Amino acid sequence: MNDEHRRIRHEAVTEFRYSLVAELANPYLSTSEVSALIRAKAAVDHEIPYTGVRRLSEACIRKWLYAYRRHGRAGLEPKMRRDAGRCRSLNASETALLISELEKHPQLAATTVLARLRREGRIYGEISSSSLSRLVCSSGLRREQRRQAAEQQQQLKFQFFSPLECVQADCMHAFAVPDESGKRRKAVLLAFIDDATRRILYTSFAWSERSLDFEAGIKHILSAHGRIGRLYVDNGAAFVSSQTRRIADSLGLLLIHSRPYTPRGRGKIERFFRTARSQFFRAVDPESVTGLADLQVRFRSWVESEYHRTPHRGLEGATPLDLWLSRASQIVALEPGIDLQRLFCHEISRKVYRDSTVTLDGVLYEVPSSLVGERITLHFDPRVPAGRRRMTILVDGAECGTARVVDSYANTRVRRTNLHKDLAAELDEQEGEQPDEPRASSPLDASLAASALPPLEPPPAEPEEDQDE
């Protein structure tokens, strides 16, 4: 506990004591009335600052009353111990050694540091956990405080030299614009900035922070510019998806997350958002924007025509576009054999039901019946609507067919004699039937054919009677 915290605590305790005895110091009250008030105050619970709910004795209240009558409010201030801030269980040298080791190792707890010093034979005194806690708090060396102090010392200005060596990405909430139904919703801007040249590599507006938009930005930069050295982001919802991490690992892309509540490391993208707010968003009338597409066109026009062509103070007066062009030869190109369309597909594991189906995003898909009971991996493009996806099936890394949306009506025509036969092959065989084979021409014939009943035959004709008879 530092001096400021101690002062605030003493003021709160003094104010509580004053509110308790100020009424008792009224000179117009008789001795019996004061005693009755003291008994009444001692019979109820009180919320004491930094202590909790307690019930005070009559002697304690009388002691505070006498101190107030003699010294005023100063007599109600809590008295500090003469050994406050010092540990009586350890001598001065051992206390100084413990404090020094705590400052050197901010990531370690005080109990861990004390146990290590005892094993090394550098501290012999016995100290309780409560005494150790008071010593650490009075010295301002709690682990959170030591971590914050170490991070502030390690915050150094950095800037890369080559384009795409480091790319920063973040989201910013803009003003509300109308959606497809005419309802106004807040637009969210996703932006990628090159650390070395401050060029904006990709921007998009959406209604929320989504990992799909973040992956689309990475894909655009890789295909349009080149390989990214490292990608520096925060811990927002759009940047912590397991699918995004898997894609980054497959590309050899280093995805770095900053420490929570530490925006100083992402100063370049934060500074761009500040410039965008002051120069673009404040100059745009929100009522004139018709939707996300309109806002996107306006924002990209401002980025390309003004931001990229304005001298930047952090670039020693150069513009982001000029510095990008002067260092473009240092960009590492993406290998021509890399299939980005396939790499940016998602993979998810599912177990096949007994009816040869799996469920994904609320849609039922059918797979080969030989995979019933197996756990398979579905490889699909998440940007394609769920009802139109054609997903590749992987078992132990090997492709073994595709999954299609279940067509319940088509399944009524499939023969179920061979459970290990692929459903797609069964349908293909039915589509390739000979044209001269009889087909059901009506719902009645179809139902008879499905139930394997013979067709109805007309009744035999009765013999004609003899005219002569």
Order of alpha helices (4+ residues) and beta strands (2+ residues): alpha-alpha-beta-beta-alpha-alpha-alpha-alpha-alpha-beta-beta-beta-alpha-beta-alpha-beta-alpha-alpha-alpha-alpha-beta-beta-beta-beta-beta-beta-alpha-alpha-alpha
